[in-house]
Amino acid sequence: MNITYWSDFACPYCYIGETRLKKAIDSIGMTGQIDVEMKAFELNPDASYEVTGPTLDRFAAKYGLTKDQAAERIEGISQMGREEGLDFNYATTLNTNMLDAHRLTKLAHSLGNTRFEELCYRAYFTDNLVMADHDVLRGLAAEAGLPAQDVERVLSSDEFADAVRADEHTAYAMGVHAVPFFVIDGTYAVSGCYPTDDLADVIKQALAKSQEQETAQGAACGPDGCAL
C-alpha cells in the first residue's frame, strides 16, 4: 500500500496531519509496511525570500481579523499541535518562500531520505528558522545526512524546480486547492487534517479493499495462465 500526500512546510495543519498519519499507521500495526510519499504544494509560491513581517500581522490581514482574534486562532492551532506532542510555536514563525526547501526535499527523496522533510517541519514550527536561508537549509540537510556536494549543486541551480511544479500541477488537476491532501492506495482521498482514529479507519478500509482485489486476482486466469 502507498499513501501520497500534498503538503507545505508553512502549513500548520500539514505538520499536524503528517504527525497524525504516522500515528494512524502505527495504531494499526503497519509501520514500515506502507510507503508514504510527500508531494510539494506551495501555499504562496510568490512569497518573499526575506521575512516581511510577524505572523500575527500576516494572519490578521489575510483573514480579516483583529490582532486579538488572530492571536486566539493562532494559539488554538498551536495547542492542537501540542496535543500531538509537537513543540509548536506558530505565533513566532518566520514566513518566507519555501521553494528551495521543497527542491531539497526532492533531492532527499531521490536518495531515499525522508528525514529531511521531518526536519523542515520542526525547523519552521518549533525552531522558527528562516526556511529560505540557504545556510539554514544546509544545516538541516547535514543533519538529515544528505551529501553536501549534492546539496550545493541543488542550491546553486534550479534543479528539481520542475518536479515541485509538477507536483502542484497534479494537485490542481485533481481539484486540490488546500492541504494537507492525502490519497490512500490511489483510491481514497482525505482532504484536510483528520483525527488520527478517522485516518486509521480510512487506511483500514483501503487495506481491506486491496485484499479483496488480491483475492479476486488469485482466482483469475489470463493469457499467461491461471494464478495459483
trRosetta pair geometry for C-beta under 8 A, 3 or more apart (Angstrom, degrees):
i j d omega theta_ij theta_ji phi_ij phi_ji
1 30 7.7 -18 54 -173 131 140
1 33 7.5 45 40 131 98 82
1 34 5.0 -32 86 -121 101 87
1 35 7.2 -177 98 27 49 76
1 184 7.5 0 180 -178 113 78
1 185 5.0 -51 -147 -84 90 106
1 203 7.8 100 149 -162 154 88
1 206 6.6 107 -141 123 130 114
1 207 6.3 -53 -64 -93 151 77
1 210 6.1 -116 -84 -36 99 169
2 34 6.9 152 -106 -174 27 72
2 35 4.2 -26 -111 72 85 103
2 36 7.5 172 -162 -78 63 30
2 37 6.8 4 -175 3 109 107
2 185 6.3 124 51 -96 58 48
2 186 7.4 45 67 -29 100 87
3 21 7.0 178 131 -168 153 128
3 25 8.0 -123 6 -77 150 123
3 34 5.9 30 -3 161 106 118
3 35 7.2 173 26 89 62 53
3 36 4.9 -11 67 -111 100 74
3 37 7.4 171 89 26 52 65
3 182 6.1 -13 -173 -165 102 103
3 183 7.1 162 -157 81 53 50
3 184 5.2 -10 -110 -110 89 66
3 185 7.3 -22 -76 -34 62 57
3 203 7.5 -34 -76 -108 131 105
4 36 7.9 166 -84 -159 31 47
4 37 5.0 -19 -110 69 74 98
4 39 6.0 38 178 -21 99 116
4 182 7.3 150 83 -156 46 52
4 183 4.8 -8 61 57 95 101
5 17 7.5 -168 -176 125 148 119
5 18 7.1 177 93 -94 150 82
5 21 7.0 -103 -32 -76 157 164
5 36 7.3 -8 9 -168 105 91
5 37 7.6 160 24 84 62 51
5 38 6.0 -31 72 -113 83 58
5 39 6.8 -168 94 24 31 85
5 179 7.9 112 167 -155 85 101
5 180 5.5 3 180 -172 117 107
5 181 6.4 164 -154 81 68 44
5 182 4.4 -21 -98 -100 100 71
5 183 7.3 -178 -79 19 50 63
6 38 7.8 111 -114 -168 22 61
6 39 4.6 -41 -96 78 69 104
6 40 7.3 -17 -147 85 78 16
6 41 4.1 64 169 -29 105 133
6 167 6.8 155 -119 166 98 104
6 171 5.0 78 -104 -97 163 134
6 176 6.1 92 44 151 156 156
6 179 5.0 -111 109 -110 89 119
6 180 6.7 159 76 -153 59 55
6 181 4.6 3 44 53 105 99
7 11 6.3 -139 -166 51 70 132
7 14 4.0 127 -149 -157 99 129
7 17 7.6 -160 -105 73 116 119
7 18 6.5 33 -110 -58 160 118
7 38 5.5 -55 36 -153 119 104
7 39 7.2 119 18 65 70 55
7 40 7.7 -62 65 -120 57 29
7 41 6.1 119 39 36 12 102
7 179 5.4 169 -105 167 38 135
7 180 5.2 -1 -92 -108 89 89
8 11 4.4 97 65 -15 88 109
8 14 5.9 166 49 -10 53 163
8 40 7.4 64 -92 -164 68 61
8 41 5.3 -95 -48 86 91 71
8 42 5.7 110 -112 -119 124 30
8 43 4.7 -146 58 -20 169 92
8 98 6.0 109 -165 81 95 167
8 102 7.9 -42 -126 -73 68 120
8 179 6.0 121 2 69 88 145
9 14 7.5 -105 -93 90 20 137
9 15 7.9 61 -151 -66 49 99
9 98 5.4 172 43 -140 104 131
9 101 5.5 -54 10 123 152 148
9 102 7.7 -149 -8 -63 109 79
9 117 7.9 -142 -84 -157 104 72
9 120 4.7 -75 -116 143 138 112
9 121 5.9 -137 -139 -82 82 55
9 124 5.2 138 155 -13 100 152
9 131 6.1 160 103 -135 140 165
10 43 5.6 -113 77 31 115 128
10 44 7.4 -46 74 25 156 99
10 47 7.9 138 -38 -55 168 169
10 93 7.5 129 -142 161 77 144
10 95 5.9 71 -139 -128 128 93
10 98 5.7 -126 -19 -53 109 138
10 124 6.5 -124 -93 -173 52 153
10 131 7.6 -137 -66 34 90 150
11 14 3.7 70 89 -1 114 115
11 15 7.0 171 93 -12 66 78
11 43 5.9 147 -67 -48 97 133
11 179 5.6 -55 -120 91 175 103
11 180 7.0 154 120 -50 142 72
12 15 5.9 -53 -156 33 38 109
12 16 6.4 29 152 -10 68 108
12 77 4.9 53 126 163 155 129
12 78 7.7 -77 -149 -73 140 53
12 81 6.6 -92 -172 -55 99 127
12 88 7.6 78 -148 -160 106 120
12 90 5.5 8 -97 -107 136 128
12 125 6.8 121 -113 -109 76 131
13 16 5.5 -55 -144 46 38 110
13 17 5.6 41 154 -24 70 110
13 77 7.6 -80 -60 -147 75 113
13 179 7.6 161 85 114 104 60
13 180 6.2 -137 120 -1 90 89
13 192 7.0 -49 163 -160 142 62
13 193 4.0 -122 -169 -39 100 132
14 17 5.6 -53 -136 40 27 111
14 18 6.1 30 160 -21 63 105
14 121 7.7 -138 108 -110 94 114
14 179 5.6 17 -80 131 113 105
14 180 4.6 133 -111 -61 68 97
14 193 7.8 -114 -64 -79 26 105
15 18 6.0 -52 -145 34 25 109
15 19 6.5 25 153 -17 59 108
15 81 6.6 15 102 -120 115 120
15 86 6.8 106 144 -140 115 166
15 88 7.7 150 108 -113 138 106
15 121 4.5 144 -115 -159 102 119
15 124 8.0 -145 -69 73 138 111
15 125 5.6 -7 -76 -8 175 158
16 19 5.7 -58 -153 37 31 113
16 20 6.3 29 152 -17 66 107
16 80 5.9 2 -118 126 155 105
16 81 5.2 -110 -81 -95 104 74
16 84 5.7 157 -140 -2 79 155
16 86 7.2 -116 -93 10 69 149
16 193 5.4 33 92 -149 110 138
17 20 5.6 -54 -145 38 33 110
17 21 6.3 41 153 -27 65 102
17 180 4.0 -141 84 23 158 150
17 182 7.6 -150 165 -43 123 116
17 192 7.5 -166 -94 148 137 36
17 193 4.1 -118 -71 -115 100 79
17 194 7.2 71 -130 27 96 61
18 21 5.5 -47 -149 28 32 116
18 22 6.9 33 153 -17 62 100
18 38 7.6 5 -112 -93 128 117
18 121 6.9 -130 59 -78 144 160
18 180 6.9 179 -47 -96 74 151
19 22 6.0 -53 -156 33 33 109
19 23 6.6 29 149 -14 64 107
19 81 7.9 104 23 -143 153 72
19 84 4.8 92 116 159 142 138
19 85 7.4 -171 -175 56 137 92
19 86 6.3 -100 -75 -51 163 121
20 23 5.5 -56 -148 40 37 112
20 24 6.1 42 152 -25 69 104
20 84 6.5 -83 -62 -121 78 133
20 193 7.0 111 21 -169 143 81
20 194 6.9 -169 120 80 145 64
20 195 7.0 -142 -156 -173 143 24
20 196 4.5 -135 -158 -81 92 77
20 199 5.9 129 136 5 103 151
21 24 5.6 -52 -147 33 30 113
21 25 6.5 30 155 -17 64 104
21 36 7.0 127 139 -133 130 141
21 182 7.0 171 -100 -101 129 142
21 199 6.0 -121 -103 176 57 154
22 25 5.9 -54 -149 36 31 110
22 26 6.3 29 153 -17 64 109
22 31 7.9 49 -168 -109 74 100
23 26 5.6 -57 -146 40 32 111
23 27 6.1 37 154 -29 67 106
23 84 7.6 -129 -24 -151 144 97
23 196 4.7 -42 98 -133 121 131
24 27 5.6 -52 -146 29 29 114
24 28 7.0 8 161 -2 62 104
24 196 5.0 -165 -68 -164 84 71
24 197 7.6 -170 -111 -77 94 15
24 199 3.9 -86 -84 100 163 111
24 200 4.0 -152 -156 -64 89 75
24 203 6.1 138 142 -1 115 139
25 28 6.7 -72 -156 43 28 94
25 30 5.0 -96 -169 78 77 97
25 31 5.6 111 126 -80 101 61
25 34 5.6 -125 -135 40 125 136
25 36 7.5 -83 -57 -55 158 131
25 200 7.8 -154 -52 -104 27 79
25 203 6.8 -158 -91 -142 64 171
26 29 7.6 39 -177 -74 36 25
26 30 7.7 -114 -78 52 20 61
26 31 4.8 29 -98 -56 70 118
27 196 6.8 107 -15 158 148 111
27 197 7.7 -88 119 -100 167 57
27 200 5.1 -50 78 -103 125 144
28 200 5.4 159 -38 -157 112 101
28 203 6.3 -166 23 96 156 124
28 204 5.9 -159 -123 -72 150 98
28 207 7.9 -172 148 -7 146 154
30 33 4.6 -101 -166 60 71 113
30 34 5.1 47 145 -22 117 111
30 203 7.2 -146 37 153 155 135
30 207 7.7 -132 -86 -82 148 142
31 34 7.9 -55 -111 26 21 93
34 203 7.5 -34 -100 -154 160 126
36 114 7.7 74 83 -134 96 153
37 109 7.3 71 -144 -137 93 132
38 105 6.8 -68 92 172 123 135
38 109 7.8 -140 56 -77 85 129
38 114 7.8 128 5 -140 111 96
38 117 5.4 147 34 -151 157 165
39 167 4.2 176 -177 -153 96 119
39 170 7.3 -80 -173 70 150 127
39 171 7.0 164 119 -55 133 112
40 102 4.2 74 -122 -158 131 130
40 105 7.0 146 -75 72 103 133
40 106 7.4 -38 -34 -55 128 102
40 163 7.7 97 15 120 132 76
40 164 4.4 -43 80 -142 161 77
40 167 4.3 110 49 73 79 150
40 168 6.4 -51 103 -47 88 87
41 167 6.7 -114 -60 129 65 108
41 168 5.8 134 -115 -103 59 80
41 171 5.6 40 -100 -18 115 173
41 176 7.3 -78 -119 127 144 125
41 179 4.8 142 86 -50 144 147
41 181 7.5 77 -32 25 166 109
42 45 4.4 98 100 -76 139 72
42 47 7.7 -139 179 7 113 112
42 98 5.6 177 -120 65 94 109
42 99 6.6 -6 -87 -75 144 71
42 102 6.8 -87 -66 -27 96 153
42 164 7.4 46 -29 168 111 117
42 168 6.7 -30 22 -87 83 137
43 98 7.9 60 28 18 81 139
43 179 7.4 -117 -75 37 91 113
44 47 4.1 84 110 -50 113 102
44 95 8.0 46 46 173 141 120
44 97 7.8 -111 101 -108 90 59
44 98 8.0 100 60 11 75 103
45 97 7.9 39 -170 -139 33 94
45 99 7.1 67 -145 -68 72 108
45 168 7.8 34 -70 -120 130 169
47 95 6.6 -103 -157 154 136 95
47 96 6.0 140 139 175 117 31
47 97 4.4 173 86 -82 94 61
47 98 7.0 47 51 -3 140 76
48 51 7.7 -163 94 -55 116 7
48 52 5.1 102 37 -46 144 118
48 96 6.2 -75 92 -139 68 72
48 97 6.4 -131 98 -33 20 95
48 132 8.0 -104 120 -10 55 170
49 96 5.8 52 -153 -176 29 113
49 97 4.9 -35 -84 21 63 122
49 132 4.4 -172 -152 165 70 149
50 96 6.6 169 62 -119 5 114
50 132 7.5 -95 -56 77 28 143
51 94 4.8 -46 -106 -170 128 99
51 95 7.0 112 -129 60 73 50
51 96 5.9 -66 -73 -64 59 103
51 130 6.1 -90 -48 -113 109 115
52 58 7.8 95 84 -79 99 118
52 95 7.5 -49 35 82 88 93
53 57 4.9 -75 152 73 124 131
53 58 5.8 146 88 -50 107 93
54 57 5.1 91 66 9 84 100
54 58 7.1 -155 97 -3 43 90
54 92 7.9 -44 -149 -124 94 47
55 58 5.7 -60 -145 41 34 110
55 59 5.8 33 159 -22 71 110
55 74 6.8 116 128 -125 118 145
55 90 6.7 -168 154 152 161 67
55 91 5.8 -175 74 -164 130 33
55 92 6.8 -126 14 -80 127 8
55 93 5.0 77 -69 54 139 84
55 94 7.9 -94 -46 -74 97 29
55 95 6.6 118 -92 -19 82 110
56 59 6.0 -58 -145 37 24 110
56 60 6.3 22 159 -17 62 110
56 67 5.9 44 163 -149 113 91
56 70 5.5 120 -161 113 68 127
56 71 6.0 9 -129 -77 113 81
56 74 6.9 -84 -98 -12 69 159
56 91 6.4 26 -60 -157 93 84
57 60 5.9 -57 -146 37 28 109
57 61 6.2 23 159 -15 65 110
57 67 7.5 -16 -88 -105 55 102
58 61 6.0 -62 -149 40 27 107
58 62 6.1 25 158 -21 65 112
58 95 6.4 -42 18 30 175 147
59 62 5.9 -57 -143 36 26 110
59 63 6.3 -13 171 14 63 112
59 65 7.0 -28 130 49 81 126
59 70 4.4 133 103 -159 109 117
59 73 7.1 -168 164 78 132 116
59 74 5.9 59 137 -65 179 114
60 63 7.0 -81 -143 53 19 84
60 64 7.8 -44 171 142 54 3
60 65 4.7 -108 -135 75 65 83
60 66 6.5 -41 -143 144 119 12
60 67 5.3 -35 -80 -87 154 53
60 69 7.2 113 -117 70 89 89
60 70 3.8 -81 -72 -43 82 149
61 64 7.8 22 -172 -70 24 38
63 70 7.1 147 56 -100 116 91
63 73 7.6 -52 76 63 162 166
65 69 3.9 -131 -172 92 110 119
65 70 4.5 144 96 -57 129 81
65 73 7.0 -95 -117 6 173 134
66 69 4.6 95 52 8 78 103
66 70 6.9 -143 92 -5 39 87
67 70 5.5 -52 -143 38 33 113
67 71 6.1 38 155 -23 66 104
68 71 5.7 -52 -146 34 29 112
68 72 6.5 31 153 -21 62 105
69 72 5.7 -54 -151 33 32 112
69 73 6.5 25 155 -14 66 106
70 73 5.9 -59 -149 39 32 106
70 74 6.1 31 155 -19 67 109
71 74 5.8 -55 -144 38 29 112
71 75 6.2 28 157 -18 64 108
71 91 7.0 39 -136 -119 73 123
72 75 5.9 -58 -149 38 27 109
72 76 6.4 32 151 -23 62 106
73 76 5.4 -50 -149 31 34 116
73 77 6.6 32 154 -16 65 101
74 77 5.9 -55 -153 36 32 108
74 78 6.3 32 150 -19 65 108
74 90 5.2 -160 -172 104 90 117
74 91 5.0 104 138 -84 135 80
75 78 5.4 -52 -144 38 35 115
75 79 6.2 40 154 -23 66 103
75 90 7.9 -163 -81 58 29 113
75 91 6.9 14 -71 -55 70 122
76 79 5.8 -52 -148 33 29 111
76 80 6.7 36 150 -22 61 101
77 80 5.5 -49 -155 29 36 116
77 81 6.8 35 148 -16 64 101
77 88 7.8 -132 124 156 71 136
77 90 5.6 20 93 -10 111 171
78 81 5.6 -54 -156 35 36 112
78 82 6.4 36 148 -20 68 104
78 88 4.6 173 -154 117 70 110
78 89 6.8 45 -134 -107 126 19
78 90 4.5 -137 -74 15 97 109
78 91 6.7 -36 -50 -20 147 89
79 82 5.4 -50 -145 35 37 113
79 83 6.4 43 153 -25 65 100
79 88 7.8 -140 -45 75 14 132
80 83 5.8 -51 -154 29 30 114
80 84 7.2 23 148 -12 59 103
80 88 7.8 -68 70 91 59 173
81 84 5.8 -62 -160 36 38 107
81 86 4.3 -67 168 70 92 124
81 88 3.1 105 97 -75 134 158
81 90 7.2 142 8 -39 144 110
81 125 7.0 -127 -161 165 163 140
82 85 7.6 79 -176 -55 37 8
82 86 6.3 -103 -88 67 33 67
82 87 7.6 46 -107 -112 79 26
82 88 5.2 -118 -52 29 71 112
86 125 7.1 4 160 115 127 131
86 126 7.1 -122 176 -71 86 108
87 122 7.9 49 56 -145 99 87
87 125 8.0 145 93 118 63 86
87 126 4.4 66 88 -129 100 109
88 125 5.6 -27 -136 160 65 115
88 126 7.0 -56 -89 -82 30 70
89 92 5.1 -31 155 45 108 103
89 93 7.0 151 108 -54 76 72
89 125 6.3 147 48 169 64 56
89 126 6.1 99 16 -130 103 29
89 128 5.8 -67 98 -49 125 110
90 93 5.8 -28 -158 -18 42 116
90 125 6.3 -11 -80 -142 63 92
92 128 4.9 -35 116 -103 94 153
93 124 6.0 30 -139 170 110 80
93 125 6.3 -23 -88 -103 116 51
93 128 5.5 -141 -108 -122 39 84
94 128 5.6 93 -6 177 95 82
94 129 7.1 -98 46 126 120 15
94 130 5.0 -58 109 -87 133 73
94 131 7.9 162 86 -1 88 75
96 130 5.6 47 0 -165 142 83
96 131 5.9 -177 60 55 102 75
96 132 3.8 -100 129 -5 133 121
96 133 7.8 84 60 -25 163 72
97 100 7.3 72 113 6 99 89
97 131 7.9 -140 83 92 44 91
97 132 4.8 72 56 -94 81 126
98 101 4.9 -57 -166 44 71 117
98 102 5.8 71 136 -24 88 101
98 131 5.9 8 -109 112 72 134
98 132 7.4 -90 -74 -70 32 81
99 102 5.7 -61 -151 39 32 109
99 103 6.2 32 153 -22 68 105
99 161 6.9 20 -180 -119 116 90
99 164 6.5 121 -148 126 76 169
100 103 5.4 -48 -143 34 36 113
100 104 6.4 34 157 -15 66 102
100 131 7.8 172 69 146 93 77
100 132 6.3 104 32 -137 121 57
100 134 7.0 -75 159 -92 158 76
100 137 6.0 -77 129 -72 113 164
100 155 6.6 51 -157 -119 120 77
101 104 6.0 -55 -149 39 30 107
101 105 6.5 38 148 -25 62 104
101 120 5.3 119 -172 -138 121 135
101 131 4.9 -17 -51 173 140 113
101 132 7.8 -81 -26 -80 100 44
101 137 6.3 -141 -91 -106 69 114
102 105 5.3 -48 -150 30 36 118
102 106 6.8 42 150 -21 64 98
102 160 7.8 -166 120 132 73 114
102 164 4.7 88 125 -117 126 126
103 106 5.6 -48 -158 30 36 114
103 107 6.9 39 144 -17 63 99
103 154 5.8 169 137 175 110 115
103 158 7.9 -118 -119 -169 150 43
103 159 6.7 113 -175 91 119 64
103 160 4.1 134 -152 86 79 116
103 161 6.0 -18 -95 -69 120 59
103 163 7.8 117 -123 59 64 104
103 164 6.1 -63 -75 -38 68 131
104 107 5.2 -44 -151 33 43 117
104 108 6.4 48 148 -22 67 100
104 116 6.4 -128 132 168 98 144
104 137 5.8 168 -20 -173 161 119
104 140 7.9 100 120 89 150 112
104 141 6.0 -96 -171 -82 135 116
104 146 7.3 -10 -174 -123 101 179
104 151 6.6 30 -128 -131 113 83
104 154 5.9 136 -91 111 69 148
104 155 7.5 16 -73 -65 109 87
104 160 7.8 158 -50 70 23 155
105 108 5.4 -50 -149 35 35 115
105 109 6.4 36 151 -19 65 103
105 116 6.0 -171 -108 105 61 116
105 117 5.1 65 -130 -81 113 94
105 120 6.9 -49 -73 -14 111 154
106 109 5.7 -50 -146 35 32 111
106 110 6.5 36 153 -22 63 103
106 160 3.9 161 80 -158 142 133
106 163 4.9 117 -136 93 149 140
106 164 6.5 -105 -40 -57 136 81
107 110 5.7 -56 -153 32 31 112
107 111 6.7 14 153 -5 64 110
107 146 6.6 66 119 -150 115 136
107 150 6.0 153 -171 147 128 112
107 151 7.1 145 118 -93 161 55
107 154 5.1 -75 -60 -63 143 157
107 159 7.6 63 -73 116 105 116
107 160 6.2 -97 -46 -44 77 155
108 111 6.0 -72 -156 46 32 102
108 113 4.0 -94 -170 82 85 105
108 114 7.1 131 140 -85 116 23
108 115 7.4 -133 -165 54 133 65
108 116 3.9 -129 -91 26 160 139
108 117 6.8 -168 83 -30 149 82
108 141 7.7 -141 -72 -126 106 83
108 144 6.4 -32 -119 139 128 147
108 146 5.9 -77 -94 -85 83 123
109 112 7.5 49 -170 -72 34 18
109 113 7.0 -104 -67 57 25 63
109 114 7.3 52 -96 -84 70 67
111 146 6.7 135 51 -123 157 81
111 147 7.7 -176 -111 4 157 98
111 150 7.5 101 -55 121 138 170
113 116 5.7 60 127 -8 112 104
113 144 5.9 97 168 157 131 112
113 145 6.6 -162 -125 74 135 97
113 146 6.3 -158 68 -79 170 85
114 117 6.0 -45 -169 31 62 110
114 118 6.8 64 139 -19 75 104
115 118 5.7 -61 -158 37 40 114
115 119 6.3 37 151 -20 73 107
115 143 7.9 -137 140 117 119 78
115 144 4.2 164 100 -141 106 89
115 145 6.7 55 59 25 145 102
116 119 5.7 -59 -152 37 33 111
116 120 6.5 38 151 -26 66 102
116 140 6.4 94 -149 142 78 100
116 141 6.3 16 -120 -108 119 58
116 144 3.9 31 -77 -127 73 172
116 146 6.3 34 -75 -40 131 124
117 120 5.5 -48 -150 27 36 116
117 121 7.0 39 153 -17 64 97
118 121 6.1 -52 -159 31 34 110
118 122 6.7 27 149 -12 65 109
119 122 5.6 -58 -149 42 36 111
119 123 5.9 43 153 -28 69 106
119 140 4.7 159 125 -158 128 100
119 143 5.8 145 -125 90 155 124
119 144 5.6 -124 6 -64 144 105
120 123 5.6 -50 -142 32 30 114
120 124 6.5 22 161 -13 63 107
120 131 6.8 68 -157 -130 92 123
120 140 6.3 79 -75 180 66 156
121 124 6.3 -67 -153 38 26 103
121 125 6.1 -17 170 17 66 115
122 125 6.8 -76 -131 54 22 84
122 126 4.7 -24 -167 26 67 127
122 127 6.5 49 141 -2 75 101
123 126 7.2 -21 -65 52 9 86
123 127 5.1 -42 -143 52 44 118
123 129 4.4 -49 176 38 94 125
123 131 6.6 120 109 -90 119 91
123 136 6.8 125 -178 174 139 112
123 140 5.7 -49 -55 -87 150 130
124 127 7.7 30 -5 56 11 76
124 128 7.1 39 -175 -107 33 31
124 129 6.6 -81 -82 52 41 75
124 131 5.6 -9 -84 -52 103 127
125 128 7.6 14 -157 -69 9 60
129 133 7.2 -106 165 42 93 123
129 136 4.8 154 163 -146 125 135
130 133 4.3 74 93 -16 105 116
130 136 5.8 177 70 -20 68 155
131 136 6.5 -116 -111 106 31 139
131 137 7.2 77 -167 -69 57 92
133 136 4.0 77 80 4 105 111
133 137 6.8 176 91 -8 55 84
134 137 5.4 -53 -145 41 38 112
134 138 6.1 46 153 -25 68 101
134 155 5.3 100 -140 -163 117 137
135 138 5.5 -46 -145 32 33 114
135 139 6.6 35 154 -19 62 103
136 139 5.8 -57 -155 35 30 111
136 140 6.5 26 152 -15 65 106
137 140 5.7 -53 -145 39 35 110
137 141 6.1 37 155 -21 67 107
137 151 7.5 174 131 -168 95 114
137 155 6.8 154 95 -94 135 125
138 141 5.7 -56 -146 38 29 112
138 142 6.3 31 155 -21 64 105
138 148 7.6 42 -156 -134 96 85
138 151 6.1 119 -118 143 69 141
138 155 7.5 -27 -68 -43 90 161
139 142 5.8 -53 -147 34 30 111
139 143 6.4 30 154 -18 64 106
140 143 5.6 -54 -149 37 33 112
140 144 6.3 27 153 -15 66 109
141 144 5.7 -60 -147 41 31 108
141 146 4.1 -64 -174 51 91 126
141 148 7.6 125 115 -102 119 53
141 151 4.5 112 142 -107 163 141
142 145 7.7 49 179 -69 30 23
142 146 7.2 -79 -71 50 28 78
142 148 6.8 24 -91 -83 91 92
142 151 7.9 -60 -54 -17 68 167
146 150 6.3 -111 168 75 95 115
146 151 5.4 103 116 -60 120 109
147 150 4.4 75 76 9 101 109
147 151 6.9 -172 91 -11 51 86
148 151 5.5 -56 -149 36 34 114
148 152 6.3 32 156 -18 68 105
149 152 5.8 -52 -147 36 32 110
149 153 6.4 37 152 -23 63 105
150 153 5.6 -51 -149 32 33 114
150 154 6.5 29 155 -16 65 105
151 154 6.0 -60 -153 37 29 107
151 155 6.2 20 156 -13 66 113
152 155 5.8 -59 -140 43 30 107
152 156 5.9 16 165 -9 67 115
153 156 6.3 -69 -144 44 22 101
153 157 6.4 -11 164 9 60 122
153 159 6.7 17 131 10 87 153
154 157 6.3 -85 -145 51 24 94
154 159 4.8 -101 -122 69 68 118
154 160 6.3 3 -142 13 113 121
158 161 4.4 -35 173 -3 90 137
160 163 4.7 -47 -158 36 65 119
160 164 6.3 72 144 -25 79 94
161 164 5.7 -51 -154 33 36 113
161 165 6.4 31 151 -14 67 106
162 165 5.7 -55 -146 41 34 109
162 166 6.1 41 152 -26 66 105
163 166 5.5 -48 -145 32 32 116
163 167 6.8 40 152 -22 61 98
164 167 5.8 -51 -159 28 33 113
164 168 6.7 25 149 -13 64 106
165 168 5.6 -57 -151 39 37 111
165 169 6.1 37 152 -20 70 106
166 169 5.7 -52 -142 37 32 110
166 170 6.4 37 155 -22 63 103
167 170 5.9 -58 -155 33 28 112
167 171 6.6 27 150 -18 63 106
168 171 5.5 -53 -151 35 35 113
168 172 6.4 35 152 -19 67 103
169 172 5.6 -50 -145 36 34 111
169 173 6.3 37 154 -22 65 105
170 173 5.7 -55 -149 35 30 113
170 174 6.6 24 152 -14 63 108
171 174 5.8 -63 -153 39 32 108
171 176 3.9 -76 -178 66 87 127
171 179 8.0 -26 -154 -72 150 107
171 181 6.8 122 -140 61 110 146
172 175 7.6 53 -179 -68 33 15
172 176 6.7 -89 -73 58 27 75
172 177 7.5 62 -114 -80 67 71
176 179 7.3 52 170 -71 115 77
176 181 4.8 -64 -137 -32 128 177
176 191 7.5 -166 -123 -113 86 107
178 181 7.1 121 90 -54 56 107
178 191 6.9 72 78 -175 100 105
178 192 7.2 13 116 -77 118 75
180 192 6.8 86 62 -156 73 9
180 193 6.1 90 32 -75 109 69
181 189 7.1 -12 -176 -167 90 95
181 190 7.4 166 -159 85 45 54
181 191 5.3 -5 -116 -115 84 68
181 192 7.8 31 -87 -24 59 38
182 189 7.0 152 85 -157 58 46
182 190 4.2 -5 59 57 109 100
182 191 7.8 -151 28 -69 69 30
182 199 7.7 45 53 -132 169 106
183 186 6.3 36 154 -99 111 30
183 187 8.0 129 -178 36 81 30
183 188 7.2 149 -160 80 47 49
183 189 5.5 -17 -103 -100 71 72
183 190 7.9 -167 -73 22 28 70
184 187 6.7 -52 89 58 72 75
184 188 4.2 -19 58 66 107 103
184 189 7.6 -164 16 -73 78 24
184 190 6.8 45 -18 -7 112 108
184 202 6.0 143 15 136 163 106
184 203 6.0 -131 -150 -99 143 62
184 206 4.6 -123 133 -55 114 163
185 188 6.6 41 48 19 90 92
185 206 4.3 154 21 179 133 124
185 207 7.8 174 -44 -66 152 45
185 209 7.5 155 100 75 148 113
185 210 5.9 -104 -158 -63 152 121
187 206 5.9 158 62 -126 117 97
187 209 6.4 -124 103 101 168 152
188 202 5.4 171 151 -179 149 105
188 205 6.7 105 -76 89 152 112
188 206 5.0 -107 6 -74 130 113
190 194 5.6 -60 -179 -17 126 138
190 199 6.7 80 -166 -112 171 79
190 202 5.9 100 -67 124 127 175
194 198 4.5 -114 171 87 114 120
194 199 4.9 141 91 -57 120 87
194 202 7.6 40 110 -2 169 136
195 198 4.7 87 62 8 85 106
195 199 7.0 -154 92 -7 43 87
196 199 5.8 -58 -151 36 31 111
196 200 6.3 32 153 -21 66 106
197 200 5.5 -52 -149 34 33 115
197 201 6.5 37 151 -23 64 102
198 201 5.6 -50 -151 31 34 113
198 202 6.7 33 152 -17 64 102
199 202 5.8 -55 -152 35 34 109
199 203 6.4 34 152 -19 67 106
200 203 5.7 -55 -149 36 32 112
200 204 6.3 32 153 -19 66 106
201 204 5.7 -55 -149 36 31 111
201 205 6.5 34 152 -21 64 104
202 205 5.6 -51 -151 33 34 114
202 206 6.5 33 151 -18 65 104
203 206 5.7 -55 -150 37 33 111
203 207 6.3 36 150 -21 65 105
204 207 5.5 -50 -146 35 34 114
204 208 6.4 36 154 -20 65 103
205 208 5.8 -54 -149 35 31 111
205 209 6.4 30 152 -18 64 106
206 209 5.7 -53 -147 37 32 112
206 210 6.3 35 153 -21 65 105
207 210 5.6 -54 -148 35 31 112
207 211 6.4 30 154 -19 65 106
208 211 5.7 -55 -149 36 31 111
208 212 6.5 37 151 -23 64 102
209 212 5.6 -50 -152 31 34 114
209 213 6.6 33 151 -18 64 103
210 213 5.7 -55 -153 35 33 111
210 214 6.4 34 150 -20 66 105
211 214 5.5 -50 -146 35 35 113
211 215 6.4 39 152 -22 65 102
212 215 5.7 -54 -152 34 31 112
212 216 6.5 31 151 -19 64 104
213 216 5.7 -53 -149 35 33 112
213 217 6.4 32 153 -17 65 106
214 217 5.7 -55 -148 38 32 111
214 218 6.4 39 151 -28 64 104
215 218 5.5 -52 -151 28 32 116
215 219 7.0 15 156 -8 63 105
216 219 6.3 -69 -157 40 32 99
216 220 6.6 38 148 -36 66 113
217 220 5.4 -57 -148 22 38 121
217 227 6.2 22 147 37 74 166
218 227 5.4 -118 -138 114 38 123
219 227 7.5 -42 -14 71 11 103
220 226 7.3 -166 112 -143 37 70
220 227 6.0 34 63 22 70 114
221 225 6.8 -86 -150 153 83 31
221 226 3.9 -36 -102 -95 92 84
221 227 7.4 -152 -89 9 43 67
222 225 7.0 3 63 53 69 34
222 226 7.6 147 19 -91 57 38
222 227 7.8 43 7 -29 99 91
